[in-house]
């Protein structure tokens, strides 16, 4: 099987969120699945060197910035390499060609439910984008049943073309030593601190401001509480808004923004957290809550969209639109040691569902099935 993989949208700085780590782990698994397969990575000038780590006899990089989409009138880029299937892990089927089937991943269609988070031009683009994707992709893979149901509700597409494959949680976290871990915590002023952790880019739907309100309410109720809140991820355009909210609520000494962290640093920060909280308004999956479970951390999260599907009975749920509901969940987990132990145990059991090898097998089966259509 000869597979072209469009990795053009992927960047190494984390701005595409959890999808970046998921796709990288998925590609590693697919590359090693069958040594007879050949993969062609469609890259851009900005990430061409980043994907040099995969270059081998069976994996070739093609920088599309330097290659016309049409090589000539009779032969196009994918046909030139005799591609059997085009795989689009970042959704867009930009380089699709007639006669070559395509498979695309759809993470979520948030714009259909929270249009206020998008400009009119972005909203118009997204609607056209997903409509075209649903019309042209030979197969679509959704990362949750919730996403599948959303697609069926909002777009015209046959059920037979939609597959649901849950994300397999990758083992990307590790801690070198206690000394190294302590040095990282000290560097971020977290040594010996009790803190809740929210790993998420600062997109509007991630709901950081509502969490800050709930946190402020909790500290007002318990002024002697020695609890801190830690954020990681890209700030995007929210920096001034978040900083203003922190100042207005007088949380400067209690909220720590660490920016985008390496896997090694993230491992340490996650391992030191008392709990992970995830107040997102909309998720197609919710990788951080499953990762928190693998680390033995109690999970507090929203009772909306895909999150109950992912967390099952292994989370304390709250209404992300109500700060009082968020506050009560934090208060509950802090004050009940027995509950913490129960939630951690349930988390270890729940996360077994999201098996990495099973995920890779499922993706391979879809690619192989669709590739056969060309032949």
C-alpha positions as CSV (number, residue, x, y, z in Angstrom):
1,X,0.0,0.0,0.0
2,X,1.3,3.4,-1.0
3,X,0.0,6.2,1.3
4,X,0.3,9.9,1.0
5,X,-0.1,11.7,4.3
6,X,-0.9,15.4,4.4
7,X,1.1,16.8,7.3
8,X,1.3,20.4,5.9
9,X,-0.8,22.0,8.7
10,X,1.3,20.4,11.6
11,X,3.7,22.6,13.5
12,X,6.0,21.7,16.3
13,X,5.1,24.6,18.7
14,X,1.8,23.1,19.9
15,X,-0.6,25.7,18.3
16,X,-2.7,22.9,16.8
17,X,-3.4,21.6,20.3
18,X,-3.6,17.9,21.3
19,X,-4.1,16.9,17.7
20,X,-0.3,17.3,17.1
21,X,0.8,14.7,19.6
22,X,-2.0,12.3,18.6
23,X,-1.1,12.5,14.9
24,X,2.6,12.0,15.5
25,X,2.0,8.9,17.6
26,X,-0.5,7.6,15.0
27,X,2.0,8.1,12.2
28,X,4.7,6.2,14.1
29,X,2.4,3.3,14.6
30,X,1.3,3.2,10.9
31,X,4.8,3.5,9.7
32,X,5.7,0.3,11.6
33,X,2.6,-1.6,10.9
34,X,3.7,-3.2,7.6
35,X,7.2,-2.8,6.3
36,X,6.0,-3.4,2.7
37,X,4.0,-0.2,2.8
38,X,5.4,3.1,1.4
39,X,4.5,6.5,2.9
40,X,4.9,9.9,1.3
41,X,4.7,12.8,3.7
42,X,3.4,16.0,2.1
43,X,5.2,18.7,4.0
44,X,5.5,22.5,3.8
45,X,8.7,24.6,4.0
46,X,7.9,25.5,7.6
47,X,7.9,21.8,8.8
48,X,9.8,19.9,6.2
49,X,12.9,19.6,8.4
50,X,10.8,18.7,11.4
51,X,9.6,15.6,9.6
52,X,13.2,14.6,8.7
53,X,13.1,12.3,11.8
54,X,10.9,9.9,9.8
55,X,12.9,9.8,6.6
56,X,13.8,6.2,5.7
57,X,13.7,3.8,2.8
58,X,9.9,3.4,3.2
59,X,9.1,7.1,4.1
60,X,9.7,10.0,1.7
61,X,9.1,13.7,2.3
62,X,7.6,15.8,-0.5
63,X,7.7,19.6,0.2
64,X,4.5,20.8,-1.6
65,X,5.7,24.4,-1.5
66,X,8.3,23.5,-4.2
67,X,6.2,21.1,-6.2
68,X,3.2,22.3,-8.3
69,X,0.0,20.5,-7.4
70,X,-0.2,19.6,-11.1
71,X,3.1,18.2,-12.5
72,X,1.7,18.6,-16.0
73,X,-1.6,18.2,-17.8
74,X,-1.6,14.5,-17.8
75,X,0.0,13.6,-14.5
76,X,-0.5,15.0,-11.1
77,X,1.6,14.8,-7.9
78,X,0.0,11.8,-6.2
79,X,-0.4,9.9,-9.5
80,X,3.3,10.4,-10.1
81,X,4.1,8.4,-7.0
82,X,1.3,5.8,-7.7
83,X,-0.4,6.7,-4.5
84,X,-3.2,4.3,-3.4
85,X,-4.8,6.5,-0.8
86,X,-4.5,10.0,0.5
87,X,-4.7,10.3,4.3
88,X,-5.5,13.7,5.8
89,X,-5.0,13.5,9.6
90,X,-5.6,17.3,10.0
91,X,-8.9,17.0,8.1
92,X,-8.3,19.2,5.0
93,X,-8.2,17.2,1.7
94,X,-6.3,19.9,-0.1
95,X,-4.3,17.6,-2.3
96,X,-7.0,15.2,-3.3
97,X,-6.9,14.0,-6.9
98,X,-9.5,12.3,-9.1
99,X,-9.1,8.5,-9.0
100,X,-7.2,8.5,-5.7
101,X,-9.4,7.8,-2.7
102,X,-9.0,9.8,0.5
103,X,-9.5,9.4,4.2
104,X,-9.9,12.3,6.5
105,X,-10.1,12.7,10.3
106,X,-12.8,15.0,11.8
107,X,-12.2,16.1,15.3
108,X,-15.2,18.2,16.0
109,X,-17.5,20.8,14.4
110,X,-17.6,23.2,17.2
111,X,-18.6,26.1,14.9
112,X,-22.0,24.5,14.4
113,X,-22.7,24.8,18.2
114,X,-20.8,27.8,19.2
115,X,-20.7,30.1,16.2
116,X,-20.1,33.1,18.5
117,X,-16.5,32.0,18.9
118,X,-15.8,32.6,15.3
119,X,-15.7,35.6,13.0
120,X,-18.2,35.6,10.1
121,X,-15.5,34.8,7.6
122,X,-14.2,31.9,9.7
123,X,-17.7,30.6,10.2
124,X,-18.4,30.8,6.5
125,X,-15.1,29.1,5.7
126,X,-15.7,26.2,8.2
127,X,-19.2,25.5,6.9
128,X,-17.9,25.2,3.3
129,X,-14.9,23.3,4.4
130,X,-16.8,20.5,6.2
131,X,-19.5,20.3,3.6
132,X,-16.9,19.8,0.9
133,X,-15.0,17.3,3.1
134,X,-18.2,15.3,3.7
135,X,-18.9,15.3,0.0
136,X,-15.4,14.4,-1.3
137,X,-13.8,12.1,1.3
138,X,-14.2,8.4,0.6
139,X,-14.1,7.7,4.3
140,X,-14.2,9.9,7.4
141,X,-12.8,8.9,10.8
142,X,-14.4,10.5,13.8
143,X,-12.5,10.5,17.2
144,X,-15.6,9.9,19.2
145,X,-19.2,8.8,18.8
146,X,-20.2,12.3,19.8
147,X,-18.4,13.7,16.8
148,X,-20.0,11.1,14.5
149,X,-23.5,12.0,15.8
150,X,-22.7,15.7,15.3
151,X,-21.6,15.2,11.7
152,X,-24.8,13.2,10.9
153,X,-26.9,15.9,12.5
154,X,-25.4,18.8,10.7
155,X,-24.2,17.4,7.3
156,X,-25.4,15.2,4.5
157,X,-23.2,12.1,4.6
158,X,-24.0,8.4,4.7
159,X,-23.4,6.5,7.9
160,X,-21.4,3.9,5.9
161,X,-18.6,6.4,5.2
162,X,-18.1,7.3,8.9
163,X,-15.9,5.3,11.2
164,X,-15.4,5.9,14.9
165,X,-12.0,5.3,16.3
166,X,-11.2,6.6,19.8
167,X,-7.8,8.1,20.4
168,X,-5.3,5.7,21.9
169,X,-3.4,7.3,24.7
170,X,0.3,7.5,23.9
171,X,3.1,6.9,26.4
172,X,4.8,10.3,25.7
173,X,5.3,11.2,29.3
174,X,8.3,10.3,31.4
175,X,10.3,11.6,34.4
176,X,14.1,11.2,34.3
177,X,14.7,11.5,38.0
178,X,13.3,13.1,41.2
179,X,16.2,15.6,41.1
180,X,15.3,16.7,37.6
181,X,11.6,16.8,38.4
182,X,12.3,19.1,41.4
183,X,14.4,21.4,39.3
184,X,11.6,21.8,36.8
185,X,9.1,22.5,39.6
186,X,11.4,25.1,41.1
187,X,12.0,26.7,37.8
188,X,8.2,27.2,37.5
189,X,7.8,28.2,41.2
190,X,5.7,25.1,41.9
191,X,7.9,23.3,44.3
192,X,5.9,22.3,47.5
193,X,2.7,23.9,46.1
194,X,-0.7,22.3,46.0
195,X,-2.2,23.0,42.6
196,X,-4.9,22.0,40.2
197,X,-3.8,21.7,36.5
198,X,-5.6,22.7,33.3
199,X,-3.5,21.9,30.2
200,X,-5.2,23.6,27.2
201,X,-4.6,26.3,24.6
202,X,-6.4,29.5,25.4
203,X,-9.2,29.2,22.8
204,X,-12.5,30.7,23.8
205,X,-14.3,27.3,24.1
206,X,-11.7,26.2,26.6
207,X,-13.5,28.4,29.1
208,X,-10.5,29.6,31.2
209,X,-12.2,32.7,32.4
210,X,-15.1,30.8,33.9
211,X,-12.6,28.6,35.8
212,X,-10.9,31.7,37.1
213,X,-14.2,32.9,38.4
214,X,-14.9,29.6,40.1
215,X,-11.4,29.6,41.6
216,X,-11.8,33.1,42.9
217,X,-15.1,32.1,44.5
218,X,-13.4,29.2,46.2
219,X,-10.7,31.4,47.7
220,X,-13.2,33.9,48.9
221,X,-15.1,31.1,50.6
222,X,-11.9,29.5,52.1
223,X,-9.3,32.4,52.4
224,X,-6.8,30.1,54.2
225,X,-6.8,27.5,51.4
226,X,-3.3,27.0,50.0
227,X,-4.4,26.0,46.5
228,X,-2.9,27.2,43.2
229,X,-4.0,26.9,39.6
230,X,-1.6,26.0,36.7
231,X,-2.2,26.7,33.0
232,X,-0.2,25.5,30.1
233,X,-0.7,26.0,26.4
234,X,-0.6,28.7,23.7
235,X,-2.2,32.0,24.7
236,X,-3.2,32.9,21.1
237,X,-5.1,36.2,21.3
238,X,-6.3,35.8,24.8
239,X,-3.2,37.0,26.7
240,X,-4.5,40.5,27.6
241,X,-8.0,39.2,28.5
242,X,-6.7,36.4,30.7
243,X,-4.2,38.7,32.4
244,X,-6.8,41.4,33.0
245,X,-9.2,38.8,34.6
246,X,-6.4,37.5,36.9
247,X,-5.6,41.0,38.0
248,X,-9.2,42.0,38.6
249,X,-9.8,38.9,40.7
250,X,-6.4,39.4,42.6
251,X,-5.2,36.0,41.6
252,X,-1.7,37.0,40.5
253,X,0.0,34.9,43.3
254,X,-2.3,31.9,42.8
255,X,-2.4,31.4,39.0
256,X,0.7,30.2,37.1
257,X,0.8,30.3,33.3
258,X,3.7,28.2,32.1
259,X,3.3,28.5,28.3
260,X,3.9,25.6,25.9
261,X,5.9,22.9,27.6
262,X,8.0,20.0,26.3
263,X,6.7,16.5,27.1
264,X,9.4,16.1,29.8
265,X,8.3,19.3,31.6
266,X,4.6,18.5,31.1
267,X,5.2,15.1,32.7
268,X,6.6,16.7,35.8
269,X,3.9,19.4,36.1
270,X,1.2,16.7,35.6
271,X,2.7,14.4,38.2
272,X,2.9,17.1,40.8
273,X,-0.8,18.2,40.4
274,X,-3.4,17.3,43.0
275,X,-6.0,17.1,40.3
276,X,-6.7,17.9,36.7
277,X,-9.6,20.1,35.8
278,X,-11.1,20.4,32.3
279,X,-13.9,23.0,32.1
280,X,-14.1,23.0,28.3
281,X,-17.4,23.9,26.6
282,X,-16.9,21.7,23.6
283,X,-14.6,18.8,22.9
284,X,-14.4,16.2,20.1
285,X,-12.5,13.9,22.5
286,X,-10.5,15.4,25.4
287,X,-7.0,13.8,25.4
288,X,-5.8,15.6,28.6
289,X,-8.4,13.9,30.8
290,X,-7.4,10.4,29.6
291,X,-3.7,11.3,30.1
292,X,-4.4,12.5,33.6
293,X,-6.0,9.2,34.4
294,X,-2.8,7.3,33.2
295,X,-0.9,9.5,35.7
296,X,-3.3,8.5,38.6
297,X,-4.8,12.0,38.9
298,X,-8.4,12.7,39.9
299,X,-10.3,14.3,37.0
300,X,-12.8,17.1,37.2
301,X,-14.5,17.9,33.9
302,X,-17.4,19.3,32.1
303,X,-20.6,17.3,31.7
304,X,-20.9,18.2,28.0
305,X,-20.2,17.0,24.4
306,X,-17.7,14.1,24.2
307,X,-16.3,14.3,27.8
308,X,-18.7,11.9,29.5
309,X,-18.0,9.4,26.7
310,X,-14.3,9.6,27.3
311,X,-14.3,9.9,31.1
312,X,-17.1,7.5,31.9
313,X,-17.6,7.0,35.6
314,X,-14.0,8.1,36.3
315,X,-14.6,11.9,36.7
316,X,-16.4,14.4,38.8
317,X,-18.7,16.3,36.5
318,X,-19.8,19.9,36.6
319,X,-21.7,22.4,34.4
320,X,-19.0,24.4,32.7
321,X,-21.4,27.4,32.4
322,X,-21.9,27.7,36.1
323,X,-18.9,28.8,38.2
324,X,-20.6,27.6,41.4
325,X,-20.8,24.0,39.9
326,X,-17.1,24.1,39.1
327,X,-16.2,25.4,42.5
328,X,-18.2,22.7,44.3
329,X,-16.4,20.0,42.4
330,X,-13.0,21.4,43.4
331,X,-14.1,21.7,47.0
332,X,-15.4,18.1,47.0
333,X,-12.2,16.6,45.6
334,X,-10.0,18.5,48.0
335,X,-12.0,17.5,51.1
336,X,-12.5,13.8,50.4
337,X,-9.4,11.7,50.4
338,X,-11.5,8.5,50.0
339,X,-13.1,10.0,46.9
340,X,-9.7,10.8,45.5
341,X,-8.6,7.2,45.8
342,X,-11.8,5.9,44.2
343,X,-11.6,8.3,41.3
344,X,-8.0,7.4,40.6
345,X,-8.9,3.7,40.6
346,X,-11.7,4.2,38.2
347,X,-9.4,6.3,36.0
348,X,-6.9,3.5,35.7
349,X,-9.7,1.2,34.6
350,X,-11.3,3.7,32.2
351,X,-8.2,4.6,30.3
352,X,-7.6,1.0,29.3
353,X,-10.3,1.5,26.7
354,X,-8.1,3.8,24.8
355,X,-5.5,1.3,23.6
356,X,-2.9,2.7,21.3
357,X,-2.3,-0.6,19.3
358,X,-6.0,-1.0,18.8
359,X,-6.3,2.5,17.5
360,X,-3.5,2.0,15.0
361,X,-5.0,-1.3,13.8
362,X,-8.4,0.4,13.2
363,X,-6.8,3.3,11.2
364,X,-4.8,0.8,9.1
365,X,-7.9,-1.2,8.4
366,X,-9.7,1.9,7.1
367,X,-6.8,3.0,5.0
368,X,-6.3,-0.5,3.5
369,X,-10.0,-0.9,2.8
370,X,-10.2,2.5,1.0
371,X,-6.9,1.9,-0.9
372,X,-8.4,-1.2,-2.4
373,X,-11.0,0.9,-4.2
374,X,-8.4,2.4,-6.5
375,X,-7.3,-1.1,-7.6
